[in-house]
Amino acid sequence: MAQKKYLIAKLTSCLREDKIQLWKLPYTNEKKEAGKEMKELVQKYSSKLNINENDTENMLEEIRCKAIERGTGNENFKVTGIARLDIYLPRRKSRKIPLETNLFITGKELRSQIAQEHALKENAIKIIINKKQLDLGKTLEDQGVTHNAKVMVLQLEQSDEETKRKVQEEELQCKKEKEINDKMQRTKKGLEILAEREEYLDPDSVPYLDIANQTGRSIEIPPQAKKALVLAMGYHEKGRALMKKKEYEIALPYLLDADKHFCECSTELLNTVDNYAVLQLDIVWCYFRLEQLDCLDDAEKKLSTAHRCFQRCYGENHERLIDIKGSYGREKVLFLRLYLLQGIGHYHSGREKEAAEYIQKASCLHEELSIDPDKVHRLSLLGFSEQEARLALRACHGNVEHAANLITNRREEKAQIRREERAKRRQRLEDINTLKSMGYSERAAQVALHNTQGNLDQAFKFILDNPELLLEDDDHDPVAMDQFQVSQESIDQLMYMGFSRESAEQALKVFKGNIHLASQTLAHYGGVLPASLQLSPEGSSLSEESTSSKDSPTESAGSSSSATDEDMETDAVNEILEDIPEHEEDYLDLTLEEEEQIIHEYLSYIQVPQH
């Protein structure tokens, strides 16, 4: 298949250079049949490209027929509005199949039509067009689908058996498909929850995702940018976890979602992290392993983007990596995969010289990065994991002693970071307890310290400047506030401090009799409650500003479904966390077994036209 693509690409290039249009006279007559001059072309290109005449004739005829088909389709589209789509079916099916349709049908209707015509189960396929999942509820036109668009069909079932199965097997398959779709929804939910969580929450009881640099230390990112980055990286990790299991059909939609969220990040941010470059590699790798590179029109652009991003992040000669990590041996696996994919792209485009150059570069890197299993075993006897051993041996060019020292030093660095984080956490908890002892809630203390970078004095002022933080989570019911029975003794205490009876009574109602909070708030605001805490004259509601920041009663805790919803959220979050690797360099730990096989395969192809 790869060799045929290469030869067709070479023939197409020759036709373009010679300015030959096979769909016109004299190569195609009025009846759209091949003209006699085709024989001359067959002989010419067979000799030029060293291909036997029969194969040359068949491939030229295939190119001619496709050109006529495309031209007819273009004319038909102009007259009738009926578009021609190229349907790329899953690997075990026939390859590219044309489909004619108007562009006003919905994505669901297109999916149904493809499923019916090609004996696929409708709920078991996903449609990718222009690197995006097809929205089932919108029309093709609304989603930017055009005439001659390439439509990639992903089949989510994992078996290689053909469609005629026993009833029991089909039921199991339907269950599996539902699980896959449900899992995607849970992933989306879990990532959205994690992206919204802030660092002021206690990570021991409420997990959140943090962004760290290449040394493992947290980096400050604006909240909105951080949310997009967390979503992008979360979808990417989910896709990578599936890629490790070779489940490329299921992985690709996650990777495309990650790409979408990365595009919401600033260019400046993308230029400082290598995650975006790695994602571009993973997307192209997925298309390649699905044997659907033809559907990815901008594969070459994605690989160029990855290369540029690596250079910006690592330095032209990896100098930034060397400054940070002391070596760049681990990152070489990314360049191996990059060169290999670039070589494959060149080969499929008929550029044998460039293909040979890049695949040879990948081959040389593979030889350099191949790990001696005995060395991995020797390091494992010292108590190191196989992953640590592989990464360290590549960083140290195979030197076992240096690798052992590198792992030991890295473990100590990570332990030091953890100690620093624990110290920060202890200090934070002490500051939270200090504010709690002053009568403020734990959440108010957490939010205030987070917004003042841990400054206790400023946190105290922040709470008073944001009085809605003084209310407990269940204090948003203004009727209950107004009906709260305030003792005369408490009112007298506040009046003795110089506050009016009206202000004292209202403050005590708002703070459920807490004299400390009432007096501090009144003192801070000149003896009158701020507008956001004041009850209306009728006592029926707080000000709009305060109530708008709270959940509606139907969303508050205490409803019969709240515990269930909380459990579902916890499960969704835990599913995400399970797919996040413990080792920060997990994405560099490639065994290179797949790459080795593909390098040998394409090296054998490249040698074919040289004989």
C-alpha positions as CSV (number, residue, x, y, z in Angstrom):
1,M,0.0,0.0,0.0
2,A,2.8,2.5,1.0
3,Q,4.8,1.6,-2.2
4,K,1.8,2.1,-4.4
5,K,1.1,5.5,-2.9
6,Y,4.7,6.4,-3.5
7,L,4.6,5.4,-7.1
8,I,1.3,7.1,-7.8
9,A,2.8,10.3,-6.2
10,K,5.9,10.0,-8.5
11,L,3.7,9.5,-11.6
12,T,1.5,12.5,-10.5
13,S,4.7,14.6,-10.1
14,C,5.9,13.6,-13.6
15,L,2.6,14.5,-15.1
16,R,2.6,17.9,-13.4
17,E,6.2,18.6,-14.5
18,D,5.3,17.6,-18.2
19,K,2.0,19.7,-17.9
20,I,0.0,16.7,-19.0
21,Q,-3.8,16.7,-18.2
22,L,-5.0,13.1,-18.5
23,W,-8.7,14.1,-18.3
24,K,-8.4,16.1,-21.6
25,L,-7.7,15.2,-25.2
26,P,-5.7,13.4,-26.5
27,Y,-5.5,11.2,-23.4
28,T,-9.3,11.0,-22.9
29,N,-11.7,11.0,-25.8
30,E,-15.3,12.3,-26.0
31,K,-16.6,9.1,-24.5
32,K,-14.2,9.5,-21.6
33,E,-12.2,6.5,-22.6
34,A,-8.4,6.3,-22.6
35,G,-6.9,7.6,-25.8
36,K,-4.2,5.9,-27.8
37,E,-1.6,8.4,-26.6
38,M,-1.8,6.8,-23.1
39,K,0.3,3.9,-24.5
40,E,3.2,6.3,-25.2
41,L,2.9,7.7,-21.7
42,V,3.0,4.2,-20.2
43,Q,6.3,3.4,-22.0
44,K,7.8,6.8,-21.2
45,Y,7.2,6.7,-17.4
46,S,7.8,3.0,-17.1
47,S,11.3,3.5,-18.4
48,K,11.9,6.7,-16.5
49,L,10.7,5.4,-13.1
50,N,11.9,1.8,-13.6
51,I,8.3,0.3,-13.1
52,N,7.0,-2.5,-15.2
53,E,4.6,-1.4,-18.0
54,N,1.5,-3.2,-16.6
55,D,1.8,-1.5,-13.2
56,T,2.4,1.8,-14.9
57,E,-0.6,1.4,-17.1
58,N,-2.9,0.5,-14.2
59,M,-1.7,3.4,-12.0
60,L,-2.0,6.0,-14.9
61,E,-5.5,4.8,-15.6
62,E,-6.4,5.1,-11.9
63,I,-5.1,8.7,-11.9
64,R,-7.0,9.5,-15.1
65,C,-10.3,8.0,-13.8
66,K,-10.0,9.9,-10.5
67,A,-9.4,13.1,-12.4
68,I,-12.4,12.6,-14.6
69,E,-14.5,11.6,-11.6
70,R,-13.5,14.8,-9.7
71,G,-14.1,17.0,-12.7
72,T,-17.6,15.5,-13.2
73,G,-18.3,16.0,-9.5
74,N,-17.2,19.6,-9.6
75,E,-19.6,20.3,-12.6
76,N,-22.4,18.5,-10.9
77,F,-21.9,20.4,-7.6
78,K,-22.0,23.7,-9.5
79,V,-25.3,22.8,-11.2
80,T,-27.2,20.8,-8.5
81,G,-25.4,21.6,-5.2
82,I,-24.8,17.9,-4.6
83,A,-21.4,17.5,-3.0
84,R,-19.0,14.6,-3.3
85,L,-17.4,13.4,-0.1
86,D,-14.5,11.0,0.0
87,I,-15.3,8.4,2.8
88,Y,-12.2,6.8,4.3
89,L,-13.4,3.6,6.0
90,P,-11.8,1.8,8.9
91,R,-8.7,-0.3,8.2
92,R,-10.4,-3.7,7.8
93,K,-12.8,-2.3,5.2
94,S,-12.3,-1.1,1.6
95,R,-10.4,2.1,1.5
96,K,-11.7,5.4,0.0
97,I,-15.4,5.4,-1.2
98,P,-17.2,8.4,-2.8
99,L,-20.5,9.5,-1.4
100,E,-22.8,12.1,-2.9
101,T,-25.0,14.3,-0.7
102,N,-26.3,17.8,-0.2
103,L,-24.6,19.8,2.6
104,F,-27.8,20.6,4.4
105,I,-28.2,17.2,6.1
106,T,-27.2,16.9,9.7
107,G,-24.1,15.1,11.0
108,K,-26.4,12.4,12.4
109,E,-28.0,11.8,9.0
110,L,-24.5,11.5,7.4
111,R,-23.4,9.0,10.0
112,S,-26.6,7.0,9.5
113,Q,-26.1,7.0,5.7
114,I,-22.5,5.8,6.0
115,A,-23.4,3.1,8.5
116,Q,-26.2,1.8,6.3
117,E,-24.2,1.8,3.1
118,H,-21.2,0.0,4.6
119,A,-22.7,-2.4,7.1
120,L,-21.4,-0.5,10.1
121,K,-23.2,-0.1,13.4
122,E,-24.3,3.6,13.7
123,N,-23.5,4.0,17.4
124,A,-20.1,2.3,17.0
125,I,-18.6,4.9,14.6
126,K,-17.2,8.4,14.9
127,I,-16.8,10.8,12.0
128,I,-13.8,13.1,11.7
129,I,-13.8,15.9,9.2
130,N,-11.2,18.7,9.0
131,K,-9.6,17.2,12.2
132,K,-12.9,17.8,14.2
133,Q,-15.5,15.3,15.4
134,L,-18.7,15.7,13.4
135,D,-21.4,17.5,15.4
136,L,-24.5,15.2,15.0
137,G,-26.9,18.1,15.6
138,K,-25.6,20.6,13.1
139,T,-25.8,20.6,9.3
140,L,-22.7,19.8,7.3
141,E,-22.6,23.3,5.8
142,D,-22.7,24.9,9.3
143,Q,-19.7,22.8,10.3
144,G,-17.6,24.0,7.3
145,V,-17.9,20.8,5.3
146,T,-17.3,21.4,1.6
147,H,-17.4,19.6,-1.7
148,N,-14.6,17.0,-2.0
149,A,-14.1,17.0,1.8
150,K,-12.3,14.0,3.3
151,V,-14.4,12.0,5.8
152,M,-12.6,9.7,8.2
153,V,-14.6,7.0,9.8
154,L,-13.4,5.6,13.2
155,Q,-14.8,2.3,14.3
156,L,-14.8,2.0,18.1
157,E,-15.1,-1.7,18.4
158,Q,-11.8,-3.4,19.3
159,S,-12.2,-6.8,17.6
160,D,-10.9,-7.6,14.1
161,E,-13.9,-9.9,13.4
162,E,-16.3,-9.0,10.6
163,T,-19.8,-7.8,11.3
164,K,-21.7,-11.2,11.3
165,R,-21.6,-12.0,15.0
166,K,-23.9,-14.0,17.3
167,V,-26.6,-12.1,19.0
168,Q,-24.9,-12.5,22.4
169,E,-21.6,-11.0,21.0
170,E,-23.5,-8.1,19.5
171,E,-25.1,-7.3,22.9
172,L,-21.7,-7.3,24.5
173,Q,-20.4,-5.1,21.8
174,C,-23.3,-2.6,22.3
175,K,-22.5,-2.5,26.0
176,K,-18.8,-1.8,25.2
177,E,-19.7,1.0,22.8
178,K,-21.9,2.6,25.5
179,E,-19.1,2.3,28.0
180,I,-16.7,4.1,25.6
181,N,-19.2,7.0,25.0
182,D,-20.0,7.2,28.7
183,K,-16.3,7.3,29.5
184,M,-15.7,10.2,27.1
185,Q,-18.5,12.1,28.8
186,R,-17.0,11.3,32.3
187,T,-13.6,12.5,31.1
188,K,-15.1,15.8,29.9
189,K,-16.9,16.2,33.2
190,G,-13.8,15.3,35.3
191,L,-11.5,17.6,33.4
192,E,-13.9,20.5,33.7
193,I,-14.2,20.0,37.4
194,L,-10.4,19.9,37.8
195,A,-9.9,22.9,35.6
196,E,-12.2,25.0,37.8
197,R,-10.6,24.0,41.1
198,E,-8.1,26.4,42.7
199,E,-4.9,25.8,44.6
200,Y,-6.5,27.1,47.9
201,L,-8.4,23.8,48.3
202,D,-6.7,21.2,50.4
203,P,-5.1,18.7,48.0
204,D,-5.2,16.0,50.6
205,S,-9.0,15.9,50.5
206,V,-9.8,17.7,47.2
207,P,-7.4,16.9,44.3
208,Y,-6.6,19.6,41.7
209,L,-4.3,19.8,38.8
210,D,-1.2,22.0,38.9
211,I,1.1,23.0,36.1
212,A,4.8,22.5,36.7
213,N,7.9,23.3,34.7
214,Q,10.6,20.8,33.5
215,T,12.2,20.7,37.0
216,G,8.8,19.8,38.6
217,R,8.2,23.2,40.3
218,S,4.8,24.9,40.0
219,I,4.5,27.8,37.6
220,E,2.2,30.8,37.8
221,I,-0.3,31.0,35.0
222,P,-3.3,33.4,34.7
223,P,-6.6,31.6,35.7
224,Q,-8.2,31.7,32.3
225,A,-5.1,30.5,30.5
226,K,-4.6,27.8,33.1
227,K,-8.1,26.5,32.6
228,A,-7.6,26.0,28.9
229,L,-4.1,24.5,29.5
230,V,-5.4,22.1,32.1
231,L,-8.2,20.9,29.8
232,A,-5.8,20.6,26.9
233,M,-3.2,18.6,28.9
234,G,-5.9,16.5,30.5
235,Y,-7.4,15.4,27.2
236,H,-3.9,14.8,25.9
237,E,-3.0,12.5,28.8
238,K,-6.2,10.6,28.3
239,G,-5.4,10.1,24.6
240,R,-1.8,9.1,25.4
241,A,-3.0,6.5,27.9
242,L,-5.2,4.9,25.1
243,M,-2.3,5.1,22.6
244,K,-0.2,3.0,25.0
245,K,-2.8,0.4,24.7
246,K,-2.8,0.7,20.9
247,E,-6.4,1.9,21.0
248,Y,-5.9,4.6,18.4
249,E,-9.5,4.8,17.2
250,I,-10.6,5.8,20.7
251,A,-7.5,7.9,21.4
252,L,-7.8,10.2,18.4
253,P,-10.9,12.1,19.4
254,Y,-9.3,12.9,22.8
255,L,-6.2,14.2,21.0
256,L,-8.3,16.4,18.7
257,D,-10.1,17.8,21.7
258,A,-6.7,18.6,23.3
259,D,-5.7,20.4,20.1
260,K,-8.8,22.5,20.2
261,H,-8.1,23.6,23.8
262,F,-4.4,24.3,23.2
263,C,-5.5,26.7,20.4
264,E,-7.3,28.7,23.1
265,C,-3.9,29.3,24.9
266,S,-1.8,32.3,24.0
267,T,1.1,31.9,21.5
268,E,3.5,33.0,24.1
269,L,2.4,30.2,26.5
270,L,2.6,27.6,23.7
271,N,6.1,28.7,22.9
272,T,7.3,28.0,26.4
273,V,6.1,24.4,26.9
274,D,6.8,21.3,24.7
275,N,3.3,19.8,25.3
276,Y,1.9,21.3,22.2
277,A,4.7,20.0,20.0
278,V,4.3,16.5,21.5
279,L,0.6,16.6,20.8
280,Q,1.1,17.4,17.2
281,L,3.4,14.3,16.9
282,D,0.8,12.2,18.7
283,I,-2.0,13.3,16.4
284,V,0.0,12.5,13.2
285,W,1.2,9.2,14.7
286,C,-2.4,8.3,15.4
287,Y,-3.5,9.0,11.9
288,F,-0.5,7.0,10.6
289,R,-1.3,3.9,12.8
290,L,-4.9,4.1,11.7
291,E,-3.6,4.0,8.1
292,Q,-5.5,7.3,7.4
293,L,-2.7,9.8,6.8
294,D,-4.6,10.8,3.6
295,C,-7.3,12.3,5.8
296,L,-4.8,14.6,7.5
297,D,-4.1,17.3,4.9
298,D,-1.9,19.3,7.2
299,A,0.3,16.5,8.5
300,E,3.4,18.1,7.1
301,K,2.4,21.4,8.7
302,K,1.8,19.8,12.1
303,L,5.2,18.2,12.0
304,S,6.8,21.5,11.1
305,T,5.0,23.2,13.9
306,A,6.2,20.5,16.3
307,H,9.8,21.0,15.1
308,R,9.7,24.8,15.5
309,C,8.1,24.4,19.0
310,F,10.8,22.0,20.1
311,Q,13.5,24.4,18.9
312,R,11.9,27.3,20.8
313,C,11.5,25.2,24.0
314,Y,14.8,23.4,23.9
315,G,17.0,25.9,22.0
316,E,18.4,25.5,18.5
317,N,21.1,23.1,19.7
318,H,19.2,21.9,22.8
319,E,21.1,24.4,25.0
320,R,18.1,25.3,27.1
321,L,17.5,21.6,27.9
322,I,21.2,21.1,28.8
323,D,21.0,24.1,31.2
324,I,17.9,22.8,32.9
325,K,18.5,19.0,32.8
326,G,22.2,18.6,32.1
327,S,21.5,16.6,28.9
328,Y,19.0,16.1,26.1
329,G,19.3,12.3,25.5
330,R,15.8,11.6,26.8
331,E,14.1,14.1,24.4
332,K,15.8,12.5,21.4
333,V,13.0,9.9,21.2
334,L,10.7,12.8,20.2
335,F,13.0,13.7,17.3
336,L,13.2,10.1,16.3
337,R,9.5,9.9,15.9
338,L,9.4,13.4,14.3
339,Y,12.0,12.4,11.6
340,L,10.3,9.1,11.0
341,L,6.9,10.7,10.4
342,Q,8.5,13.4,8.2
343,G,10.2,10.6,6.2
344,I,7.0,8.7,5.8
345,G,5.3,11.9,4.6
346,H,8.0,12.6,2.0
347,Y,7.8,9.0,0.8
348,H,4.0,9.1,0.4
349,S,4.4,12.3,-1.6
350,G,7.0,10.7,-4.0
351,R,10.0,12.6,-2.6
352,E,12.4,9.6,-2.3
353,K,15.5,11.7,-1.6
354,E,14.0,13.6,1.3
355,A,12.3,10.4,2.6
356,A,15.6,8.5,2.6
357,E,17.3,11.4,4.4
358,Y,14.7,11.6,7.3
359,I,14.2,7.9,7.7
360,Q,18.0,7.4,7.8
361,K,18.2,10.1,10.5
362,A,15.5,8.2,12.5
363,S,17.4,5.0,12.0
364,C,20.6,6.5,13.4
365,L,18.7,7.9,16.4
366,H,17.2,4.4,17.0
367,E,20.6,2.8,17.1
368,E,21.8,5.5,19.5
369,L,18.7,5.2,21.8
370,S,18.3,1.5,21.9
371,I,18.7,0.2,25.4
372,D,20.7,-2.8,26.5
373,P,18.2,-4.9,28.5
374,D,21.1,-6.1,30.7
375,K,21.8,-2.5,31.8
376,V,18.2,-2.0,32.7
377,H,18.3,-5.2,34.7
378,R,21.5,-4.0,36.6
379,L,19.8,-0.7,37.5
380,S,16.6,-2.6,38.6
381,L,18.8,-4.6,41.0
382,L,19.7,-1.2,42.6
383,G,16.0,-0.6,43.3
384,F,15.2,1.6,40.3
385,S,12.1,1.1,38.1
386,E,12.5,0.1,34.4
387,Q,11.1,3.4,33.3
388,E,13.7,5.3,35.5
389,A,16.4,3.1,34.1
390,R,15.5,3.6,30.4
391,L,15.2,7.4,30.8
392,A,18.5,7.7,32.7
393,L,20.4,5.4,30.4
394,R,19.4,7.5,27.4
395,A,20.3,10.7,29.2
396,C,23.7,9.3,30.1
397,H,24.5,7.6,26.7
398,G,24.2,4.1,28.2
399,N,26.6,4.6,31.2
400,V,25.1,2.6,34.0
401,E,27.0,4.4,36.8
402,H,26.1,7.8,35.6
403,A,22.5,6.7,35.1
404,A,22.3,5.5,38.7
405,N,23.7,8.8,40.0
406,L,21.2,10.7,37.8
407,I,18.2,8.8,39.1
408,T,19.4,9.2,42.7
409,N,19.9,12.9,42.3
410,R,16.5,13.3,40.6
411,R,14.8,11.5,43.4
412,E,16.4,13.8,45.9
413,E,15.4,16.9,43.9
414,K,11.8,15.6,43.8
415,A,11.9,14.8,47.5
416,Q,13.2,18.3,48.2
417,I,10.3,19.8,46.2
418,R,7.8,17.7,48.1
419,R,9.4,18.9,51.4
420,E,9.0,22.5,50.3
421,E,5.4,21.9,49.3
422,R,4.7,20.2,52.6
423,A,6.2,23.2,54.4
424,K,4.1,25.6,52.4
425,R,1.1,23.5,53.2
426,R,1.8,23.5,56.9
427,Q,2.2,27.3,56.9
428,R,-1.0,27.7,55.0
429,L,-2.9,25.5,57.4
430,E,-1.5,27.5,60.3
431,D,-2.6,30.8,58.7
432,I,-6.0,29.3,58.0
433,N,-6.4,28.3,61.6
434,T,-5.3,31.8,62.7
435,L,-8.1,33.3,60.6
436,K,-10.6,30.7,61.8
437,S,-9.8,31.6,65.4
438,M,-10.9,35.1,64.5
439,G,-14.3,33.8,63.5
440,Y,-13.9,33.4,59.8
441,S,-14.9,30.2,57.9
442,E,-12.3,27.9,56.5
443,R,-13.3,28.6,53.0
444,A,-13.1,32.4,53.5
445,A,-9.6,31.9,54.9
446,Q,-8.6,29.7,52.0
447,V,-9.8,32.1,49.4
448,A,-8.3,35.2,51.1
449,L,-4.9,33.6,51.5
450,H,-4.9,32.4,47.9
451,N,-5.8,35.9,46.6
452,T,-3.1,37.6,48.8
453,Q,-0.3,35.1,48.0
454,G,-0.3,33.9,51.7
455,N,0.0,37.3,53.3
456,L,-2.0,37.0,56.6
457,D,-2.5,40.7,57.2
458,Q,-3.7,41.3,53.6
459,A,-5.9,38.2,53.8
460,F,-7.7,39.7,56.9
461,K,-8.4,42.9,54.9
462,F,-9.4,40.9,51.8
463,I,-12.1,39.2,53.8
464,L,-13.5,42.4,55.1
465,D,-13.4,44.0,51.6
466,N,-15.3,41.0,50.2
467,P,-18.0,40.5,52.9
468,E,-19.8,37.8,50.9
469,L,-17.0,35.5,52.1
470,L,-18.2,36.0,55.7
471,L,-21.4,34.1,55.0
472,E,-21.4,30.4,55.5
473,D,-22.3,28.2,52.5
474,D,-25.8,27.7,53.8
475,D,-26.4,31.3,54.7
476,H,-27.8,32.4,51.4
477,D,-31.5,32.1,52.5
478,P,-32.5,35.7,53.3
479,V,-35.8,34.6,54.8
480,A,-34.0,32.4,57.4
481,M,-31.7,35.3,58.1
482,D,-34.5,37.7,58.8
483,Q,-36.3,35.2,61.0
484,F,-33.2,34.5,63.1
485,Q,-33.9,35.4,66.7
486,V,-31.3,37.9,68.0
487,S,-30.8,38.2,71.7
488,Q,-31.3,41.7,73.3
489,E,-28.0,41.1,75.1
490,S,-26.1,40.8,71.8
491,I,-27.8,44.0,70.4
492,D,-26.9,45.8,73.6
493,Q,-23.2,44.8,73.3
494,L,-23.0,46.2,69.7
495,M,-24.8,49.4,70.7
496,Y,-22.3,49.8,73.6
497,M,-19.6,49.7,70.9
498,G,-21.3,52.7,69.3
499,F,-23.4,51.0,66.5
500,S,-27.1,51.9,65.9
501,R,-29.8,49.5,67.0
502,E,-30.9,48.9,63.4
503,S,-27.4,48.2,62.1
504,A,-26.6,46.0,65.1
505,E,-29.8,43.9,64.7
506,Q,-29.4,43.5,61.0
507,A,-25.7,42.5,61.3
508,L,-26.5,39.9,64.0
509,K,-29.2,38.4,61.8
510,V,-26.9,38.2,58.8
511,F,-24.1,36.5,60.9
512,K,-26.5,34.3,62.9
513,G,-25.7,36.0,66.2
514,N,-21.9,36.0,65.7
515,I,-20.9,39.2,67.6
516,H,-17.3,39.1,66.5
517,L,-18.1,39.0,62.7
518,A,-20.9,41.5,63.1
519,S,-18.7,44.0,65.0
520,Q,-15.7,43.7,62.7
521,T,-17.9,44.1,59.6
522,L,-19.7,47.1,61.0
523,A,-16.5,48.7,62.1
524,H,-14.8,48.2,58.7
525,Y,-17.8,49.7,56.8
526,G,-18.4,52.7,59.1
527,G,-21.2,51.3,61.2
528,V,-23.4,50.2,58.3
529,L,-23.5,46.8,56.6
530,P,-22.2,46.8,53.0
531,A,-25.0,46.7,50.3
532,S,-24.2,43.1,49.4
533,L,-25.1,42.0,52.9
534,Q,-28.1,44.2,53.6
535,L,-31.6,42.7,53.9
536,S,-34.4,44.4,52.0
537,P,-36.9,46.4,54.0
538,E,-39.3,43.5,53.6
539,G,-36.6,41.1,54.8
540,S,-37.3,38.9,51.8
541,S,-34.0,39.0,50.0
542,L,-30.4,40.0,50.1
543,S,-29.1,42.5,47.6
544,E,-28.8,41.2,44.0
545,E,-25.0,41.2,44.2
546,S,-24.9,38.8,47.1
547,T,-27.6,36.4,45.9
548,S,-26.2,36.2,42.4
549,S,-22.9,34.9,43.7
550,K,-24.6,32.0,45.5
551,D,-26.2,28.8,44.2
552,S,-29.9,28.6,43.8
553,P,-31.7,26.6,46.5
554,T,-32.3,23.8,44.0
555,E,-28.5,23.4,43.5
556,S,-27.6,23.6,47.2
557,A,-26.5,20.7,49.4
558,G,-29.2,18.7,51.1
559,S,-31.2,17.7,48.1
560,S,-31.8,14.0,47.6
561,S,-29.6,13.8,44.6
562,S,-26.6,15.8,45.9
563,A,-24.8,12.9,47.4
564,T,-25.2,10.9,44.1
565,D,-24.0,13.9,42.1
566,E,-21.0,14.3,44.3
567,D,-20.1,10.6,44.0
568,M,-20.4,10.9,40.2
569,E,-18.1,13.9,40.2
570,T,-15.6,12.1,42.4
571,D,-15.6,9.0,40.1
572,A,-15.1,11.3,37.0
573,V,-12.2,13.1,38.7
574,N,-10.6,9.8,39.8
575,E,-10.8,8.4,36.3
576,I,-8.8,11.4,35.1
577,L,-6.2,11.0,37.8
578,E,-5.7,7.4,37.0
579,D,-4.5,8.3,33.5
580,I,-2.0,10.9,34.7
581,P,1.4,9.2,34.9
582,E,3.4,9.5,38.1
583,H,6.6,10.1,36.3
584,E,6.8,13.6,34.8
585,E,8.8,12.3,31.8
586,D,6.5,9.4,31.0
587,Y,5.9,10.9,27.5
588,L,9.6,10.4,26.8
589,D,9.6,6.7,27.8
590,L,9.1,5.1,24.4
591,T,10.2,1.5,24.0
592,L,10.8,2.2,20.3
593,E,9.6,-1.3,19.3
594,E,7.0,0.1,16.9
595,E,9.4,2.7,15.5
596,E,12.0,0.0,14.8
597,Q,9.6,-2.1,12.8
598,I,8.4,0.9,10.8
599,I,12.0,2.1,10.1
600,H,12.9,-1.3,8.7
601,E,9.7,-1.4,6.6
602,Y,10.3,2.0,5.0
603,L,14.0,1.5,4.5
604,S,13.1,-1.6,2.4
605,Y,10.7,0.6,0.3
606,I,13.3,3.3,-0.3
607,Q,15.7,0.8,-1.7
608,V,13.2,-0.4,-4.3
609,P,13.4,2.5,-6.8
610,Q,17.2,2.5,-6.6
611,H,17.6,-0.9,-8.4
